[in-house]
């Protein structure tokens, strides 16, 4: 974005592998994208300067180097993943942050201890679910009690904890957080790994793995709930896929108040934050699917019209300037 806006006109790296490991993608940037943006690219160890290459990648030698970097990256990723699996099988906790309700042992960061500040929150969630309380009601209860979510809890402690819902403006408990907590076997004292894969192996951000491929280490730390409460709470959770009239959450339309994805139900898009709080501005967010799609289509047509007019103006200006020069 900085290069596109003109904020950067030179990019210098140690070697091509520091810029990217996908040799096809690196070549696309060097041959097509950077020349159009008029960005100079320098790779020190590869003795490459785009000003001397006329936008090319530097010949077959550079292409082979990028290919080697790509193969090396894939091989290194497999070695790292194998080492991680071995450590988990030996009972070592290797994640960056402890699960909500636990903290890392100060003497051994590969072990978990119950966090007295928030362990009661996890136990309360399981107990309410076991008693038959809906996940939406549990979320509303925690929000009314002003219990901080996992993100807010780490932020208050000064941890550099990543926010998986970065688009959400208001960080509150919701149904998905409660469901994930109830389904998490870590609260039974188990260390669970390889529940999903991401990156080079899958070609996607994250892909769930079948349960038989999970790595489970029993009796790793102190459980916060019993097996009986865990099973009862999970039985009371109604799968979202079984609810009638609810489509999967879209990734295009967001609530202007809280930032959450709008959910389509019975032909209307609405914000489901009303199930998390009794009173909020989101309760008024409701629009029919037809009206919303028509509004989006209208905006797209307007933008196309503006761009078409701008293109005509640029062409006319170019012709006029050439006439002036002649």
ChimeraX attribute file (.defattr): number of C-alpha atoms within 10 A of each C-alpha:
attribute: neighborCount
match mode: 1-to-1
recipient: residues
	/A:1	7
	/A:2	8
	/A:3	14
	/A:4	14
	/A:5	9
	/A:6	11
	/A:7	9
	/A:8	14
	/A:9	15
	/A:10	13
	/A:11	13
	/A:12	15
	/A:13	14
	/A:14	13
	/A:15	18
	/A:16	22
	/A:17	20
	/A:18	11
	/A:19	13
	/A:20	17
	/A:21	19
	/A:22	18
	/A:23	20
	/A:24	13
	/A:25	11
	/A:26	19
	/A:27	19
	/A:28	13
	/A:29	17
	/A:30	21
	/A:31	17
	/A:32	12
	/A:33	15
	/A:34	20
	/A:35	17
	/A:36	12
	/A:37	14
	/A:38	15
	/A:39	20
	/A:40	18
	/A:41	20
	/A:42	20
	/A:43	18
	/A:44	13
	/A:45	10
	/A:46	15
	/A:47	11
	/A:48	18
	/A:49	18
	/A:50	20
	/A:51	13
	/A:52	11
	/A:53	13
	/A:54	12
	/A:55	22
	/A:56	18
	/A:57	20
	/A:58	19
	/A:59	9
	/A:60	9
	/A:61	11
	/A:62	18
	/A:63	16
	/A:64	12
	/A:65	16
	/A:66	24
	/A:67	18
	/A:68	15
	/A:69	20
	/A:70	18
	/A:71	14
	/A:72	13
	/A:73	17
	/A:74	15
	/A:75	12
	/A:76	12
	/A:77	14
	/A:78	13
	/A:79	12
	/A:80	11
	/A:81	12
	/A:82	11
	/A:83	12
	/A:84	18
	/A:85	17
	/A:86	13
	/A:87	14
	/A:88	20
	/A:89	17
	/A:90	10
	/A:91	20
	/A:92	19
	/A:93	22
	/A:94	15
	/A:95	12
	/A:96	9
	/A:97	16
	/A:98	19
	/A:99	17
	/A:100	20
	/A:101	21
	/A:102	24
	/A:103	18
	/A:104	18
	/A:105	13
	/A:106	10
	/A:107	7
	/A:108	10
	/A:109	17
	/A:110	16
	/A:111	19
	/A:112	22
	/A:113	16
	/A:114	21
	/A:115	15
	/A:116	11
	/A:117	10
	/A:118	19
	/A:119	16
	/A:120	14
	/A:121	17
	/A:122	18
	/A:123	19
	/A:124	15
	/A:125	22
	/A:126	28
	/A:127	17
	/A:128	16
	/A:129	25
	/A:130	21
	/A:131	13
	/A:132	14
	/A:133	16
	/A:134	17
	/A:135	24
	/A:136	20
	/A:137	17
	/A:138	22
	/A:139	25
	/A:140	22
	/A:141	17
	/A:142	20
	/A:143	19
	/A:144	12
	/A:145	9
	/A:146	11
	/A:147	16
	/A:148	18
	/A:149	19
	/A:150	19
	/A:151	18
	/A:152	16
	/A:153	16
	/A:154	16
	/A:155	15
	/A:156	10
	/A:157	9
	/A:158	9
	/A:159	12
	/A:160	10
	/A:161	15
	/A:162	11
	/A:163	13
	/A:164	8
	/A:165	12
	/A:166	11
	/A:167	12
	/A:168	17
	/A:169	13
	/A:170	12
	/A:171	18
	/A:172	22
	/A:173	23
	/A:174	22
	/A:175	20
	/A:176	13
	/A:177	14
	/A:178	20
	/A:179	21
	/A:180	10
	/A:181	17
	/A:182	23
	/A:183	15
	/A:184	14
	/A:185	17
	/A:186	25
	/A:187	27
	/A:188	19
	/A:189	19
	/A:190	19
	/A:191	22
	/A:192	19
	/A:193	18
	/A:194	17
	/A:195	16
	/A:196	15
	/A:197	15
	/A:198	12
	/A:199	12
	/A:200	13
	/A:201	11
	/A:202	11
	/A:203	10
	/A:204	10
	/A:205	10
	/A:206	12
	/A:207	14
	/A:208	10
	/A:209	12
	/A:210	10
	/A:211	11
	/A:212	8
	/A:213	11
	/A:214	13
	/A:215	17
	/A:216	20
	/A:217	18
	/A:218	14
	/A:219	13
	/A:220	18
	/A:221	19
	/A:222	15
	/A:223	17
	/A:224	19
	/A:225	18
	/A:226	13
	/A:227	14
	/A:228	9
	/A:229	18
	/A:230	22
	/A:231	14
	/A:232	16
	/A:233	22
	/A:234	17
	/A:235	13
	/A:236	15
	/A:237	18
	/A:238	12
	/A:239	10
	/A:240	13
	/A:241	10
	/A:242	8
	/A:243	9
	/A:244	9
	/A:245	10
	/A:246	14
	/A:247	14
	/A:248	11
	/A:249	14
	/A:250	12
	/A:251	10
	/A:252	7
	/A:253	17
	/A:254	18
	/A:255	21
	/A:256	15
	/A:257	16
	/A:258	18
	/A:259	19
	/A:260	23
	/A:261	21
	/A:262	24
	/A:263	21
	/A:264	22
	/A:265	16
	/A:266	11
	/A:267	14
	/A:268	15
	/A:269	24
	/A:270	23
	/A:271	25
	/A:272	21
	/A:273	28
	/A:274	17
	/A:275	17
	/A:276	22
	/A:277	22
	/A:278	12
	/A:279	10
	/A:280	12
	/A:281	14
	/A:282	19
	/A:283	16
	/A:284	10
	/A:285	16
	/A:286	17
	/A:287	15
	/A:288	14
	/A:289	15
	/A:290	11
	/A:291	12
	/A:292	15
	/A:293	11
	/A:294	11
	/A:295	10
	/A:296	11
	/A:297	12
	/A:298	12
	/A:299	12
	/A:300	12
	/A:301	11
	/A:302	12
	/A:303	12
	/A:304	12
	/A:305	12
	/A:306	11
	/A:307	12
	/A:308	12
	/A:309	12
	/A:310	12
	/A:311	12
	/A:312	11
	/A:313	12
	/A:314	12
	/A:315	12
	/A:316	12
	/A:317	12
	/A:318	12
	/A:319	12
	/A:320	12
	/A:321	11
	/A:322	10
	/A:323	9
	/A:324	8
	/A:325	7
	/A:326	6
